[in-house]
């Protein structure tokens, strides 16, 4: 193993806050890029202050900002321009998710930058995109979940339920990472940078492909079915004798036949017109749920899990966070690592892209402005210039 990550030598400057851009750039950092996170003086990324759950630090911030360097900079200060200019001269990628129009006002949009920095890739992450009636609307994760139709298919018939994680932010961050990697490959062919626009709305709509196509051309949309699948059954939650939940996942007729014979001990259900096909099972799911839970009520969750394993039926336990931290599979795969933070060492997880040719480039969570002096020196500013920037509250 060479242990040379693929983005070694690439520098990313990020004018970022919240989740979408920081998640994108953390992944770039762990592929080997040097990521310089530009933060507000004194307060920094507001995600630093969402909560204090990780040794007094924000759970969101610790999650999305490992392996970066933090530079404080007042972007509105008249003397910040010379620092930004040197940053961009030595960088490959600029990522930003500031308020709509903010970078254009500061001269940091692609059109104004491309003439000076021809090889620079610019990635803009926004709520709704660079044009259209929603261009200037504020966009938060829950609001985009609603606009993208996600809330209309999630929950129960009586109640809408949002995702328990920032799914619109995560979607945008993942799409941005992919687009930046593609742009780096494109630049290797053209020797020129390019502009990338990623919106949370478009990213969520991409992830909504199944329900959108299910409701194609005005057809009825998937129903809100709680923890059950909207169109596949039995694919969802079932209660055992000890009042615990097992999630079943039966996706084809072969699995259904095995389930009927080995678990329900009613092989004739496969020829019952109510349950003979997935469509009929889905239409008659309430009647089928009664049959399944009647059988499950005779067994504890562990006993039923053993039976399902023996029959090779897909299922899962409903784990809480403690269960996941202690998950035997994650430990067997050596996923947990120690990560340094300003308040001490914490446990975190390796990034999931396991590549046989290199190890991820993992580093600590930075304190606010921890690398400011180092970065300025790397940019060629001398000690007196750095002192000036500090005394005049530029950095």
C-alpha positions, -999 to 999 in steps of 0.1 A, spaced: 0 0 0 15 34 -11 -5 53 15 -5 83 -8 -41 95 -9 -54 105 -43 -60 142 -36 -26 148 -20 -13 181 -34 -48 195 -40 -57 226 -19 -93 234 -12 -105 268 3 -139 267 17 -162 296 27 -185 272 46 -209 268 74 -236 245 87 -235 209 71 -236 206 33 -203 223 24 -184 211 55 -194 175 49 -183 178 13 -149 193 22 -143 169 51 -145 140 26 -121 158 3 -97 163 32 -98 126 40 -90 118 4 -58 138 9 -67 174 0 -55 202 22 -87 219 32 -85 255 46 -118 263 63 -123 301 64 -143 311 95 -157 343 110 -135 359 135 -145 352 172 -177 332 164 -166 309 136 -189 286 118 -222 288 135 -224 250 135 -198 252 163 -226 263 186 -255 240 177 -251 220 209 -224 209 234 -228 171 233 -192 161 225 -170 171 254 -187 204 253 -185 208 216 -211 206 188 -220 172 176 -226 185 140 -193 204 140 -172 174 153 -188 152 127 -182 174 96 -149 192 103 -124 166 111 -91 167 91 -92 204 82 -73 236 90 -91 267 104 -83 302 92 -102 331 107 -108 360 83 -131 390 81 -142 388 45 -157 423 47 -125 439 60 -107 461 34 -74 442 40 -89 407 36 -85 408 -2 -48 403 -3 -51 372 19 -79 358 -3 -59 366 -34 -29 346 -22 -52 318 -10 -68 315 -44 -36 317 -63 -23 286 -45 -56 267 -45 -73 242 -67 -109 244 -55 -131 270 -39 -162 257 -21 -188 281 -7 -223 279 7 -227 315 18 -260 334 14 -273 338 -21 -254 364 -40 -228 369 -13 -198 357 -33 -209 378 -63 -208 409 -42 -173 401 -29 -160 393 -64 -157 356 -56 -181 341 -82 -167 320 -110 -172 347 -137 -150 372 -118 -125 346 -107 -119 326 -138 -99 354 -156 -75 356 -127 -73 319 -117 -79 299 -148 -74 265 -132 -96 272 -102 -127 250 -97 -155 268 -80 -183 249 -63 -214 268 -51 -238 250 -28 -271 267 -23 -306 260 -12 -324 264 -45 -299 272 -72 -285 303 -90 -317 313 -109 -355 311 -108 -381 324 -83 -366 306 -53 -330 318 -60 -329 342 -30 -351 322 -6 -336 311 27 -332 273 27 -328 251 57 -328 213 57 -364 208 69 -377 234 44 -360 216 15 -373 183 27 -408 198 23 -402 215 -10 -387 183 -25 -417 162 -16 -399 141 10 -423 150 38 -453 140 17 -441 104 16 -426 101 51 -445 94 83 -480 80 88 -513 88 72 -520 110 102 -487 127 106 -458 141 85 -424 131 98 -391 147 88 -359 127 85 -341 124 118 -309 135 101 -301 165 78 -309 146 47 -311 175 23 -277 189 35 -262 155 33 -275 150 -2 -261 183 -14 -227 176 3 -224 142 -14 -234 155 -48 -209 184 -44 -180 160 -35 -188 139 -66 -190 169 -88 -157 183 -75 -139 150 -81 -153 150 -117 -142 186 -122 -106 177 -111 -106 149 -137 -120 173 -163 -93 199 -155 -66 172 -160 -78 170 -196 -85 207 -203 -61 224 -179 -89 248 -170 -112 251 -140 -150 251 -141 -180 262 -122 -203 239 -103 -237 248 -89 -252 223 -65 -286 230 -48 -301 212 -19 -334 210 -38 -319 194 -69 -299 170 -47 -330 159 -28 -351 156 -60 -324 132 -73 -328 111 -41 -366 112 -46 -364 92 -79 -385 63 -67 -415 82 -55 -414 106 -84 -414 78 -109 -440 59 -90 -463 89 -93 -453 96 -129 -478 114 -152 -502 122 -123 -504 87 -109 -510 84 -71 -480 89 -50 -467 64 -25 -486 64 8 -471 74 41 -467 40 57 -445 47 87 -416 23 90 -431 0 63 -421 2 26 -448 20 5 -449 -6 -22 -431 -38 -10 -445 -61 16 -437 -76 41 -409 -50 43 -411 -32 76 -416 -36 114 -431 -65 133 -435 -70 171 -422 -100 190 -433 -117 222 -411 -94 243 -425 -63 227 -394 -57 206 -393 -48 169 -378 -68 141 -375 -52 107 -382 -77 79 -371 -73 43 -387 -97 18 -381 -85 -17 -390 -114 -41 -412 -144 -45 -385 -169 -36 -379 -153 -3 -417 -151 3 -420 -188 -3 -392 -196 22 -407 -173 47 -441 -189 45 -427 -224 48 -399 -219 74 -412 -191 95 -450 -188 92 -453 -226 86 -481 -218 62 -468 -227 27 -504 -224 13 -501 -186 17 -481 -185 -15 -511 -195 -35 -536 -174 -15 -548 -148 -40 -544 -121 -13 -507 -127 -9 -496 -145 -41 -477 -114 -55 -460 -85 -40 -487 -62 -54 -514 -82 -37 -495 -85 -5 -490 -48 -4 -527 -42 -11 -536 -66 17 -509 -57 41 -531 -53 72 -544 -88 70 -509 -102 64 -495 -82 93 -519 -99 116 -508 -133 104 -471 -125 108 -474 -109 142 -495 -138 154 -465 -161 147 -440 -136 160 -459 -133 193 -448 -168 202 -411 -159 201 -388 -134 217 -368 -112 194 -337 -132 199 -355 -165 192 -372 -151 161 -338 -136 149 -323 -171 152 -351 -186 131 -348 -159 105 -310 -164 103 -315 -201 98 -340 -195 70 -317 -168 55 -344 -142 56 -332 -106 57 -340 -88 89 -326 -63 113 -329 -52 149 -339 -16 156 -307 -3 172 -304 29 193 -272 50 192 -255 30 220 -261 -1 200 -245 14 169 -215 26 188 -211 -10 200 -222 -27 168 -202 -60 165 -200 -56 127 -185 -21 129 -160 -33 155 -151 -64 134 -144 -40 105 -122 -18 128 -143 12 119 -138 32 152 -109 55 156 -96 81 180 -100 117 168 -84 147 186 -105 178 192 -98 210 210 -115 195 242 -99 161 241 -99 128 222 -132 114 210 -143 83 192 -153 86 155 -157 64 125 -134 60 95 -148 73 62 -166 44 43 -146 45 11 -122 16 17 -95 16 -9 -67 -10 -10 -41 14 -23 -42 41 4 -53 49 39 -76 80 44 -59 112 55 -74 116 90 -67 146 112 -81 164 142 -111 187 145 -96 223 145 -100 249 171 -113 282 157 -84 300 139 -59 273 150 -40 274 118 -43 311 109 -7 321 116 6 289 99 -15 295 68 -5 332 65 31 322 68 27 296 41 12 323 18 44 343 22 33 369 47 61 379 71 58 382 109 51 420 108 24 416 82 7 388 102 9 409 133 -8 438 114 -36 415 103 -41 403 139 -40 437 155 -63 452 129 -88 423 132 -85 411 97 -79 376 109 
